[in-house]
Amino acid sequence: MVDMLRSEIGPIQAMFGESASADPNIVLPVAFAVFFIMVFVAMRITLKDKGKSEMTKEELERDRAFADRQ
């Protein structure tokens, strides 16, 4: 790894060969797209599970009675 960082060519070219490109005009939009897709998926997962942890009054009373017995 250290050899790649200290070489005369960049680390991308050292890993993928001399013809590899690390052009920011290509890399940055792809990185932003992946980031926003991951945020979108995470928001969908959290919003989908939002109401499942809430208990009804009957369930809460049953749970309290169970805890009081113990």
Secondary structure, 3 states (H helix, E strand, C coil): CHHHHHCCCCHHHHHHCCCCCCCHHHHHHHHHHHHHHHHHHHHHHHHHCHHHHCCCHHHHHHHHHHHHHC
